Amino acid sequence: MSIPIFTEQLKFPIVWQTSILALAQTGRKEEIMLAFASLQLELKSISRGRKSKTARLEAWHIKAVIPDRQSFEAIKKALADIPGIKVVL
């Protein structure tokens, strides 16, 4: 579940800084990078954040350039559709 963002109020292009909560697994960074590449979006940075106490979940911090509303909606959906992604903030 993600928090609704009122995209009609955003002025594109934007530099989107977001975090993702996901199941910890090998290859997660590559999956996220592939989602951006498949939509031809500029991924400025990606870094793994903290893991949960049980190391089951981990956070990912992303900064990307989003040119328009359609791309914004597409990347949010693409990230949410990756197996193991729990929350896209």
RAJOQUI-V326940 format. One record per run of one state. SS is the DSSP state (A for helix, B for strand, O for the rest). FROM is the first residue (numbers start at 1). LEN is the number of residues. Records with the same first field share a line. If there is no record, write none. Layout:
SS: FROM-LEN / FROM-LEN
//
This chain:
O: 1-6 / 10-4 / 24-4 / 39-3 / 52-5 / 67-2 / 81-4 / 89-1
A: 7-3 / 28-11 / 69-12
B: 14-10 / 42-10 / 57-10 / 85-4
//
